[in-house]
Amino acid sequence: MRVAPPLCVFALLAISSTCSYGGFDEGVAAYRAGNYQAAFKEWSVAAQQGDVDAQYNLGCLYLRGEGVAENGAWALEWLQRAADQGDLDASTWLLLSKPITEDPRKQFFSRKNSPTDKFRLTFVATLSDGNLHRRPCKTDASDGAEIESNLGLLYENGIAGFPQDDTQAAEWYRRASERDFADAQTRLAFLYAQGRGVEKNQVEAARLFRRAAEQGNAFAQHALGIMYATGSFGYNKDLVAAYVLVSSLDKLRKHDFVQPDRGEAVGKMQARRRNPQGLLWQRRKSMIRSTSCRQVRSTIARARLAYQPRDQRHRTPNDQQPE
């Protein structure tokens, strides 16, 4: 019996190591077709055989509850197995899934993580500096708009290592707005109203505020209420419409959206908007008790004042923009 030379054996091993395990490609096709249960079955087989890409995707399915009941323990198990094989996205998810301490940080950077070109449940965006922003276990279809809006927020505020850049913020808000993501539409509308990162355009600001308001965004509804109360941004003065729209202030108790502000007002503004017993909620209760147009107008004016940066509070009404 003829024995293959050692060199040929090494070549065969090298070739086999680059091949996908059985079931992985079938799982990809099933997932793209929206058949998550079939994808789960196929990736389960490949993951058991040691396919690192299948292990990562399988962990994401457990995490997202796609094709299988949501199970954090099994998600952690498969993502840990993938990370142990040097998977970058799995290692990143494990690092960010809990408060980062020194030991997990050292463990992450000590790994020899390597990216892959195989299909995986990871949202990838190219930033302005050319670097890739990866969000493990996220997809473009279901999570893309929220991630793009969050990127805009990071650029607008210059936090988490991102430079403060209103132009970049507007670009990411615009991408999310095109997917009808209400928070991004509202934030982009504020940028258009103020001329930050984009050319000042009250018409576009009003259009975006209305689109977001129609989806139930409380801040957009409040901004429209200001426009109706003051007859600005192309709207005719209508105190009844203003009252109805400004009544959406009660949603601030449950809404996580916080309009960024500049300077010393940031902390106080966030506290007011997140505290149900705070100043804005008191104004909401006083507005309910109002019975005359004069009282409605006064309440709207006070609510508007609370949303304006300090440097704009002493300008004339024609110079003020909704904040």
C-alpha positions as CSV (number, residue, x, y, z in Angstrom):
1,M,0.0,0.0,0.0
2,R,1.4,3.3,-1.0
3,V,1.7,6.0,1.7
4,A,1.4,9.6,0.8
5,P,4.5,11.7,1.5
6,P,4.4,13.9,4.6
7,L,4.4,17.1,2.4
8,C,1.2,16.0,0.8
9,V,-0.4,15.3,4.1
10,F,0.4,18.8,5.3
11,A,-1.0,20.3,2.1
12,L,-4.2,18.3,2.6
13,L,-4.5,19.5,6.1
14,A,-3.9,23.1,5.1
15,I,-6.6,22.9,2.4
16,S,-9.1,21.3,4.8
17,S,-8.5,24.0,7.4
18,T,-9.8,26.6,5.0
19,C,-13.0,24.8,4.2
20,S,-16.3,25.5,5.8
21,Y,-17.7,22.9,8.1
22,G,-20.8,21.1,6.9
23,G,-23.9,23.1,7.6
24,F,-22.4,26.6,7.8
25,D,-23.2,27.8,4.2
26,E,-26.6,26.2,4.4
27,G,-27.2,28.1,7.6
28,V,-26.2,31.4,5.9
29,A,-28.6,30.8,3.0
30,A,-31.4,30.0,5.5
31,Y,-30.8,33.1,7.6
32,R,-30.7,35.3,4.5
33,A,-34.1,33.8,3.5
34,G,-35.5,34.6,6.9
35,N,-35.7,30.9,8.0
36,Y,-34.1,31.3,11.4
37,Q,-35.0,27.9,12.6
38,A,-33.3,26.2,9.7
39,A,-30.2,28.5,10.2
40,F,-30.2,27.5,13.9
41,K,-30.2,23.7,13.0
42,E,-27.4,24.1,10.4
43,W,-25.2,26.3,12.5
44,S,-25.7,24.0,15.5
45,V,-24.2,21.1,13.5
46,A,-21.3,23.2,12.3
47,A,-20.6,24.6,15.7
48,Q,-20.5,21.2,17.3
49,Q,-17.8,20.3,14.7
50,G,-15.7,23.3,15.8
51,D,-16.6,25.9,13.2
52,V,-15.8,29.2,14.9
53,D,-18.0,31.3,12.6
54,A,-20.9,28.9,13.3
55,Q,-20.2,29.1,17.0
56,Y,-20.3,32.9,17.0
57,N,-23.5,33.0,14.9
58,L,-25.2,30.4,17.0
59,G,-24.4,32.4,20.2
60,C,-26.0,35.4,18.5
61,L,-29.1,33.5,17.7
62,Y,-29.5,32.5,21.3
63,L,-28.9,36.1,22.3
64,R,-31.4,37.5,19.8
65,G,-34.0,34.8,20.2
66,E,-34.0,34.0,16.5
67,G,-34.9,30.5,15.5
68,V,-34.6,29.4,19.2
69,A,-35.8,30.6,22.5
70,E,-33.7,33.5,23.9
71,N,-31.2,32.0,26.3
72,G,-28.4,34.1,27.7
73,A,-26.5,31.1,29.2
74,W,-26.2,29.3,25.9
75,A,-25.4,32.5,24.1
76,L,-22.5,33.0,26.6
77,E,-21.4,29.4,26.1
78,W,-21.1,29.6,22.3
79,L,-19.6,33.1,22.2
80,Q,-17.0,32.0,24.8
81,R,-16.1,29.0,22.6
82,A,-15.7,31.2,19.6
83,A,-13.6,33.7,21.6
84,D,-11.4,30.9,22.8
85,Q,-10.6,30.2,19.1
86,G,-9.6,33.9,18.6
87,D,-12.9,35.3,17.2
88,L,-12.7,39.1,17.3
89,D,-16.5,39.8,17.4
90,A,-17.1,37.2,20.1
91,S,-14.3,38.6,22.2
92,T,-15.6,42.1,21.7
93,W,-19.1,41.1,22.8
94,L,-17.7,39.3,25.9
95,L,-15.7,42.4,26.8
96,L,-18.6,44.9,26.4
97,S,-21.4,42.7,27.8
98,K,-20.4,43.6,31.4
99,P,-18.7,46.6,33.1
100,I,-15.1,46.7,31.8
101,T,-12.5,46.0,34.6
102,E,-8.8,45.6,34.3
103,D,-8.7,41.8,34.1
104,P,-11.2,41.5,31.2
105,R,-9.4,44.3,29.4
106,K,-6.1,42.6,29.7
107,Q,-7.6,39.3,28.7
108,F,-9.1,40.9,25.6
109,F,-5.8,42.5,24.4
110,S,-3.8,39.3,25.2
111,R,-5.9,37.3,22.8
112,K,-4.7,36.9,19.2
113,N,-8.0,37.9,17.8
114,S,-8.5,37.8,14.0
115,P,-11.4,39.1,11.9
116,T,-13.1,36.9,9.3
117,D,-14.7,37.4,5.9
118,K,-17.4,34.8,6.6
119,F,-21.1,35.8,7.0
120,R,-21.8,36.8,10.5
121,L,-24.4,38.6,12.6
122,T,-22.3,41.8,13.0
123,F,-23.1,45.3,12.0
124,V,-20.1,47.0,10.5
125,A,-19.8,50.7,9.7
126,T,-16.8,52.7,8.2
127,L,-16.1,55.8,10.3
128,S,-14.8,59.1,9.0
129,D,-11.2,58.2,10.0
130,G,-11.4,54.9,7.9
131,N,-11.7,52.7,11.0
132,L,-14.4,50.0,11.2
133,H,-17.0,50.3,13.9
134,R,-18.3,46.7,14.7
135,R,-21.3,45.9,16.8
136,P,-21.4,42.1,17.5
137,C,-24.7,40.2,17.3
138,K,-26.4,43.1,15.5
139,T,-27.7,43.2,11.9
140,D,-28.2,46.0,9.5
141,A,-31.9,45.2,8.8
142,S,-33.1,45.3,12.4
143,D,-30.5,47.2,14.3
144,G,-28.8,49.5,11.7
145,A,-31.0,52.6,12.2
146,E,-30.5,52.6,16.0
147,I,-26.7,52.1,15.7
148,E,-26.4,54.9,13.1
149,S,-28.4,57.2,15.3
150,N,-26.1,56.3,18.3
151,L,-23.1,57.0,16.2
152,G,-24.5,60.4,15.4
153,L,-25.0,61.0,19.1
154,L,-21.4,60.0,19.8
155,Y,-20.1,62.5,17.2
156,E,-22.5,65.3,18.3
157,N,-21.3,65.1,21.9
158,G,-17.7,64.0,21.3
159,I,-17.8,61.1,23.8
160,A,-16.5,57.5,24.0
161,G,-13.3,58.5,22.1
162,F,-15.2,60.1,19.2
163,P,-14.3,63.6,18.1
164,Q,-16.9,66.3,18.5
165,D,-18.1,66.8,14.9
166,D,-21.5,68.1,14.0
167,T,-21.0,67.4,10.3
168,Q,-20.5,63.7,11.0
169,A,-23.3,63.7,13.5
170,A,-25.7,65.1,10.9
171,E,-24.5,62.5,8.3
172,W,-25.2,59.5,10.7
173,Y,-28.5,61.0,11.8
174,R,-29.5,61.4,8.1
175,R,-28.7,57.7,7.4
176,A,-30.9,56.7,10.3
177,S,-33.6,59.2,9.4
178,E,-33.9,57.6,5.9
179,R,-34.9,54.4,7.7
180,D,-37.6,56.4,9.5
181,F,-35.9,56.3,12.9
182,A,-37.8,58.9,14.9
183,D,-35.0,59.8,17.4
184,A,-32.6,60.5,14.6
185,Q,-35.1,62.6,12.7
186,T,-35.6,64.7,15.8
187,R,-31.9,65.2,16.4
188,L,-31.3,66.0,12.8
189,A,-34.2,68.5,12.9
190,F,-32.5,70.3,15.8
191,L,-29.3,70.5,13.8
192,Y,-31.1,72.0,10.9
193,A,-32.9,74.5,13.1
194,Q,-29.6,75.6,14.7
195,G,-27.5,75.4,11.6
196,R,-25.0,73.0,13.2
197,G,-23.2,70.6,10.9
198,V,-25.6,71.5,8.1
199,E,-26.9,74.7,6.5
200,K,-29.6,76.2,8.5
201,N,-33.0,75.2,7.0
202,Q,-36.2,75.8,8.9
203,V,-38.3,74.1,6.2
204,E,-36.3,70.9,6.5
205,A,-36.3,71.1,10.3
206,A,-40.1,71.4,10.4
207,R,-40.4,68.5,8.0
208,L,-38.3,66.2,10.1
209,F,-40.0,67.3,13.3
210,R,-43.3,66.4,11.8
211,R,-42.1,63.0,10.5
212,A,-40.8,62.1,14.0
213,A,-43.9,63.5,15.7
214,E,-46.2,61.3,13.6
215,Q,-44.2,58.4,15.0
216,G,-44.9,59.5,18.6
217,N,-41.6,61.1,19.4
218,A,-42.4,63.4,22.4
219,F,-39.6,65.9,21.7
220,A,-40.6,66.3,18.1
221,Q,-44.2,66.8,19.2
222,H,-43.1,69.4,21.7
223,A,-41.0,71.2,19.1
224,L,-44.1,71.3,16.8
225,G,-46.1,72.7,19.7
226,I,-43.6,75.5,20.0
227,M,-43.9,76.3,16.3
228,Y,-47.7,76.4,16.5
229,A,-47.6,78.5,19.7
230,T,-45.3,81.1,18.2
231,G,-46.3,80.9,14.5
232,S,-42.8,80.1,13.4
233,F,-41.1,77.8,10.9
234,G,-43.8,78.4,8.4
235,Y,-46.7,77.4,10.7
236,N,-49.7,79.6,11.5
237,K,-50.2,80.3,15.1
238,D,-52.6,77.7,16.6
239,L,-52.8,77.6,20.4
240,V,-55.1,74.6,20.5
241,A,-52.7,72.5,18.4
242,A,-49.9,73.8,20.5
243,Y,-51.6,72.7,23.7
244,V,-52.2,69.2,22.3
245,L,-48.7,68.8,21.2
246,V,-47.0,70.2,24.3
247,S,-49.1,67.8,26.3
248,S,-46.7,65.1,25.1
249,L,-44.3,66.3,27.8
250,D,-45.6,63.6,30.1
251,K,-43.9,61.1,27.9
252,L,-40.6,62.5,29.1
253,R,-41.0,60.4,32.2
254,K,-40.5,57.2,30.2
255,H,-38.5,58.4,27.2
256,D,-34.7,57.9,27.1
257,F,-34.1,60.6,24.4
258,V,-32.2,63.6,25.9
259,Q,-31.6,66.6,23.7
260,P,-27.9,67.4,24.0
261,D,-27.1,70.8,25.3
262,R,-23.9,72.8,25.6
263,G,-22.0,74.2,28.6
264,E,-23.1,74.0,32.2
265,A,-26.8,73.3,31.4
266,V,-26.2,69.7,30.4
267,G,-26.5,68.1,33.8
268,K,-29.4,70.2,34.9
269,M,-31.3,69.6,31.7
270,Q,-30.9,65.8,31.9
271,A,-32.0,65.8,35.5
272,R,-35.1,67.8,34.7
273,R,-36.1,65.5,31.8
274,R,-35.5,62.2,33.6
275,N,-37.1,63.1,36.9
276,P,-40.9,62.6,36.9
277,Q,-41.2,65.0,39.8
278,G,-38.9,67.6,38.2
279,L,-39.6,71.0,36.9
280,L,-41.0,70.0,33.5
281,W,-43.4,67.6,35.1
282,Q,-44.6,70.3,37.4
283,R,-45.2,72.5,34.4
284,R,-47.1,69.7,32.7
285,K,-49.5,69.5,35.8
286,S,-50.0,73.2,35.8
287,M,-50.8,73.1,32.1
288,I,-53.5,70.6,32.7
289,R,-55.1,73.0,35.1
290,S,-55.0,75.8,32.6
291,T,-58.4,76.8,31.1
292,S,-57.7,80.0,29.1
293,C,-55.6,80.7,26.0
294,R,-53.6,83.1,28.1
295,Q,-52.6,80.4,30.5
296,V,-51.8,78.0,27.7
297,R,-49.6,80.6,26.1
298,S,-47.8,81.2,29.4
299,T,-47.3,77.5,30.0
300,I,-45.9,76.9,26.5
301,A,-43.6,79.9,26.9
302,R,-42.2,78.5,30.2
303,A,-41.7,75.0,28.7
304,R,-40.0,76.6,25.7
305,L,-37.6,78.5,28.0
306,A,-36.6,75.3,29.8
307,Y,-35.4,73.8,26.4
308,Q,-33.3,76.7,25.4
309,P,-29.5,77.1,26.1
310,R,-28.8,79.9,28.5
311,D,-27.2,82.1,25.8
312,Q,-30.5,82.2,23.9
313,R,-32.9,82.9,26.8
314,H,-32.7,86.7,26.5
315,R,-33.1,87.0,22.7
316,T,-36.2,88.3,21.0
317,P,-38.8,85.7,20.0
318,N,-37.9,86.1,16.3
319,D,-34.3,85.2,17.1
320,Q,-35.0,82.1,19.2
321,Q,-35.1,78.6,17.8
322,P,-36.6,75.6,19.5
323,E,-34.0,73.6,21.5
